[in-house]
Amino acid sequence: MRLVIAAVGRLKAGPERELVQRYVERAGQVGRGLGLGPPEIVELDESRARRPDDRKRDEAAALRAALDPKLALCALDERAKSLTSEAFAADLARRRDDGAAGLAFVIGGADGLSPDFVAACALKLSFGALTLPHQLVRVLLAEQLYRAATILAGHPYHRG
Protein backbone atom coordinates (compact mmCIF):
# COMPACT_ATOMS: atom_id res chain seq x y z
CA MET A 1 0.00 0.00 0.00
CA ARG A 2 1.30 3.37 -0.96
CA LEU A 3 1.91 5.89 1.85
CA VAL A 4 2.33 9.60 1.17
CA ILE A 5 3.12 12.48 3.51
CA ALA A 6 1.86 15.63 1.79
CA ALA A 7 2.68 18.92 3.44
CA VAL A 8 2.13 22.57 2.71
CA GLY A 9 5.49 24.15 3.40
CA ARG A 10 8.99 22.94 2.73
CA LEU A 11 11.47 21.67 5.27
CA LYS A 12 14.83 23.37 5.17
CA ALA A 13 18.01 21.40 5.70
CA GLY A 14 18.43 20.68 9.38
CA PRO A 15 17.42 18.37 12.20
CA GLU A 16 13.72 18.13 11.31
CA ARG A 17 14.48 17.08 7.73
CA GLU A 18 17.06 14.57 8.99
CA LEU A 19 14.61 13.05 11.48
CA VAL A 20 11.86 12.75 8.89
CA GLN A 21 14.27 11.08 6.48
CA ARG A 22 15.51 8.69 9.17
CA TYR A 23 11.98 7.55 10.07
CA VAL A 24 10.86 7.36 6.44
CA GLU A 25 13.81 5.10 5.64
CA ARG A 26 13.13 2.91 8.69
CA ALA A 27 9.43 2.70 7.86
CA GLY A 28 10.32 1.67 4.32
CA GLN A 29 12.67 -1.06 5.52
CA VAL A 30 10.21 -2.59 7.99
CA GLY A 31 7.12 -1.94 5.88
CA ARG A 32 8.44 -3.58 2.73
CA GLY A 33 7.71 -7.07 4.06
CA LEU A 34 4.30 -5.96 5.30
CA GLY A 35 2.96 -4.58 2.04
CA LEU A 36 3.45 -0.99 3.18
CA GLY A 37 5.45 1.12 0.77
CA PRO A 38 8.08 3.52 1.98
CA PRO A 39 6.42 6.85 2.75
CA GLU A 40 6.77 9.33 -0.09
CA ILE A 41 7.15 13.02 0.70
CA VAL A 42 5.22 15.66 -1.27
CA GLU A 43 5.99 19.27 -0.37
CA LEU A 44 3.97 22.19 -1.68
CA ASP A 45 4.62 25.90 -1.48
CA GLU A 46 2.43 27.95 0.80
CA SER A 47 -0.15 30.14 -0.89
CA ARG A 48 0.71 33.82 -1.27
CA ALA A 49 -2.94 34.90 -0.93
CA ARG A 50 -3.55 37.68 1.58
CA ARG A 51 -6.57 36.25 3.42
CA PRO A 52 -6.37 32.99 5.45
CA ASP A 53 -9.50 31.54 3.81
CA ASP A 54 -8.07 32.23 0.37
CA ARG A 55 -4.74 30.64 1.36
CA LYS A 56 -6.51 27.52 2.64
CA ARG A 57 -8.59 27.31 -0.55
CA ASP A 58 -5.50 27.68 -2.77
CA GLU A 59 -3.54 25.13 -0.76
CA ALA A 60 -6.41 22.63 -0.86
CA ALA A 61 -6.54 22.96 -4.65
CA ALA A 62 -2.78 22.45 -4.88
CA LEU A 63 -2.99 19.37 -2.64
CA ARG A 64 -5.78 17.85 -4.72
CA ALA A 65 -3.78 18.48 -7.90
CA ALA A 66 -0.58 16.98 -6.45
CA LEU A 67 -2.09 13.79 -5.03
CA ASP A 68 -3.14 10.66 -6.88
CA PRO A 69 -6.97 10.54 -6.75
CA LYS A 70 -6.77 6.80 -5.97
CA LEU A 71 -5.29 7.59 -2.56
CA ALA A 72 -7.54 7.92 0.47
CA LEU A 73 -6.85 11.13 2.36
CA CYS A 74 -6.07 11.58 6.04
CA ALA A 75 -6.14 15.14 7.36
CA LEU A 76 -3.86 15.99 10.26
CA ASP A 77 -6.02 18.33 12.32
CA GLU A 78 -5.87 19.25 16.00
CA ARG A 79 -9.68 19.06 16.21
CA ALA A 80 -9.73 15.47 15.00
CA LYS A 81 -9.69 12.23 16.94
CA SER A 82 -6.49 10.98 18.55
CA LEU A 83 -5.58 7.34 18.11
CA THR A 84 -3.26 5.13 20.08
CA SER A 85 -0.25 3.85 18.15
CA GLU A 86 -1.80 0.38 18.19
CA ALA A 87 -5.10 1.67 16.76
CA PHE A 88 -3.21 3.64 14.11
CA ALA A 89 -1.28 0.51 13.10
CA ALA A 90 -4.50 -1.52 13.03
CA ASP A 91 -6.16 1.08 10.78
CA LEU A 92 -3.25 0.94 8.34
CA ALA A 93 -3.36 -2.87 8.32
CA ARG A 94 -7.14 -2.88 7.76
CA ARG A 95 -6.85 -0.48 4.82
CA ARG A 96 -4.00 -2.54 3.35
CA ASP A 97 -5.93 -5.79 3.82
CA ASP A 98 -9.03 -4.24 2.26
CA GLY A 99 -6.99 -3.53 -0.87
CA ALA A 100 -6.62 0.24 -0.54
CA ALA A 101 -4.34 1.76 -3.15
CA GLY A 102 -2.81 3.99 -0.53
CA LEU A 103 -3.23 6.68 2.05
CA ALA A 104 -2.02 10.27 1.86
CA PHE A 105 -1.48 12.05 5.17
CA VAL A 106 -2.05 15.76 4.63
CA ILE A 107 -0.46 18.49 6.75
CA GLY A 108 -1.77 21.99 6.17
CA GLY A 109 0.10 25.27 6.13
CA ALA A 110 0.22 27.92 8.83
CA ASP A 111 -3.54 28.51 8.57
CA GLY A 112 -4.43 24.82 8.62
CA LEU A 113 -6.51 22.94 6.09
CA SER A 114 -9.68 24.13 4.42
CA PRO A 115 -12.79 22.81 6.24
CA ASP A 116 -14.11 21.47 2.91
CA PHE A 117 -10.86 19.59 2.34
CA VAL A 118 -10.94 18.10 5.85
CA ALA A 119 -14.59 17.10 5.45
CA ALA A 120 -13.74 15.17 2.28
CA CYS A 121 -10.97 13.16 3.97
CA ALA A 122 -11.56 9.50 4.78
CA LEU A 123 -9.68 9.86 8.07
CA LYS A 124 -8.99 12.78 10.36
CA LEU A 125 -6.14 12.39 12.82
CA SER A 126 -4.83 14.50 15.68
CA PHE A 127 -1.60 14.37 17.60
CA GLY A 128 -3.36 16.25 20.40
CA ALA A 129 -5.16 19.53 20.92
CA LEU A 130 -1.96 21.55 20.74
CA THR A 131 -1.21 23.57 17.63
CA LEU A 132 2.08 22.24 16.31
CA PRO A 133 4.35 23.57 13.56
CA HIS A 134 4.17 21.56 10.34
CA GLN A 135 7.85 20.64 10.69
CA LEU A 136 7.23 18.82 13.97
CA VAL A 137 3.99 17.22 12.77
CA ARG A 138 5.92 15.78 9.86
CA VAL A 139 8.51 14.29 12.24
CA LEU A 140 5.78 12.86 14.49
CA LEU A 141 3.91 11.40 11.53
CA ALA A 142 7.02 9.78 10.03
CA GLU A 143 7.85 8.27 13.43
CA GLN A 144 4.31 6.95 13.87
CA LEU A 145 4.41 5.34 10.42
CA TYR A 146 7.64 3.62 11.44
CA ARG A 147 6.13 2.64 14.80
CA ALA A 148 3.02 1.26 13.08
CA ALA A 149 5.19 -0.88 10.82
CA THR A 150 7.13 -2.21 13.81
CA ILE A 151 3.89 -2.99 15.66
CA LEU A 152 2.55 -4.90 12.65
CA ALA A 153 5.88 -6.73 12.29
CA GLY A 154 6.01 -7.68 15.97
CA HIS A 155 9.28 -5.77 16.33
CA PRO A 156 10.24 -4.74 19.90
CA TYR A 157 10.58 -0.99 19.06
CA HIS A 158 7.08 -0.31 20.41
CA ARG A 159 6.85 -0.93 24.11
CA GLY A 160 3.50 0.77 24.77
C-alpha positions in Angstrom: 0.0 0.0 0.0 1.3 3.4 -1.0 1.9 5.9 1.8 2.3 9.6 1.2 3.1 12.5 3.5 1.9 15.6 1.8 2.7 18.9 3.4 2.1 22.6 2.7 5.5 24.2 3.4 9.0 22.9 2.7 11.5 21.7 5.3 14.8 23.4 5.2 18.0 21.4 5.7 18.4 20.7 9.4 17.4 18.4 12.2 13.7 18.1 11.3 14.5 17.1 7.7 17.1 14.6 9.0 14.6 13.0 11.5 11.9 12.8 8.9 14.3 11.1 6.5 15.5 8.7 9.2 12.0 7.5 10.1 10.9 7.4 6.4 13.8 5.1 5.6 13.1 2.9 8.7 9.4 2.7 7.9 10.3 1.7 4.3 12.7 -1.1 5.5 10.2 -2.6 8.0 7.1 -1.9 5.9 8.4 -3.6 2.7 7.7 -7.1 4.1 4.3 -6.0 5.3 3.0 -4.6 2.0 3.5 -1.0 3.2 5.5 1.1 0.8 8.1 3.5 2.0 6.4 6.9 2.8 6.8 9.3 -0.1 7.1 13.0 0.7 5.2 15.7 -1.3 6.0 19.3 -0.4 4.0 22.2 -1.7 4.6 25.9 -1.5 2.4 28.0 0.8 -0.1 30.1 -0.9 0.7 33.8 -1.3 -2.9 34.9 -0.9 -3.5 37.7 1.6 -6.6 36.2 3.4 -6.4 33.0 5.4 -9.5 31.5 3.8 -8.1 32.2 0.4 -4.7 30.6 1.4 -6.5 27.5 2.6 -8.6 27.3 -0.6 -5.5 27.7 -2.8 -3.5 25.1 -0.8 -6.4 22.6 -0.9 -6.5 23.0 -4.6 -2.8 22.4 -4.9 -3.0 19.4 -2.6 -5.8 17.9 -4.7 -3.8 18.5 -7.9 -0.6 17.0 -6.5 -2.1 13.8 -5.0 -3.1 10.7 -6.9 -7.0 10.5 -6.8 -6.8 6.8 -6.0 -5.3 7.6 -2.6 -7.5 7.9 0.5 -6.9 11.1 2.4 -6.1 11.6 6.0 -6.1 15.1 7.4 -3.9 16.0 10.3 -6.0 18.3 12.3 -5.9 19.2 16.0 -9.7 19.1 16.2 -9.7 15.5 15.0 -9.7 12.2 16.9 -6.5 11.0 18.6 -5.6 7.3 18.1 -3.3 5.1 20.1 -0.3 3.9 18.2 -1.8 0.4 18.2 -5.1 1.7 16.8 -3.2 3.6 14.1 -1.3 0.5 13.1 -4.5 -1.5 13.0 -6.2 1.1 10.8 -3.2 0.9 8.3 -3.4 -2.9 8.3 -7.1 -2.9 7.8 -6.9 -0.5 4.8 -4.0 -2.5 3.3 -5.9 -5.8 3.8 -9.0 -4.2 2.3 -7.0 -3.5 -0.9 -6.6 0.2 -0.5 -4.3 1.8 -3.2 -2.8 4.0 -0.5 -3.2 6.7 2.0 -2.0 10.3 1.9 -1.5 12.0 5.2 -2.0 15.8 4.6 -0.5 18.5 6.8 -1.8 22.0 6.2 0.1 25.3 6.1 0.2 27.9 8.8 -3.5 28.5 8.6 -4.4 24.8 8.6 -6.5 22.9 6.1 -9.7 24.1 4.4 -12.8 22.8 6.2 -14.1 21.5 2.9 -10.9 19.6 2.3 -10.9 18.1 5.9 -14.6 17.1 5.5 -13.7 15.2 2.3 -11.0 13.2 4.0 -11.6 9.5 4.8 -9.7 9.9 8.1 -9.0 12.8 10.4 -6.1 12.4 12.8 -4.8 14.5 15.7 -1.6 14.4 17.6 -3.4 16.2 20.4 -5.2 19.5 20.9 -2.0 21.6 20.7 -1.2 23.6 17.6 2.1 22.2 16.3 4.4 23.6 13.6 4.2 21.6 10.3 7.9 20.6 10.7 7.2 18.8 14.0 4.0 17.2 12.8 5.9 15.8 9.9 8.5 14.3 12.2 5.8 12.9 14.5 3.9 11.4 11.5 7.0 9.8 10.0 7.9 8.3 13.4 4.3 7.0 13.9 4.4 5.3 10.4 7.6 3.6 11.4 6.1 2.6 14.8 3.0 1.3 13.1 5.2 -0.9 10.8 7.1 -2.2 13.8 3.9 -3.0 15.7 2.5 -4.9 12.7 5.9 -6.7 12.3 6.0 -7.7 16.0 9.3 -5.8 16.3 10.2 -4.7 19.9 10.6 -1.0 19.1 7.1 -0.3 20.4 6.8 -0.9 24.1 3.5 0.8 24.8 
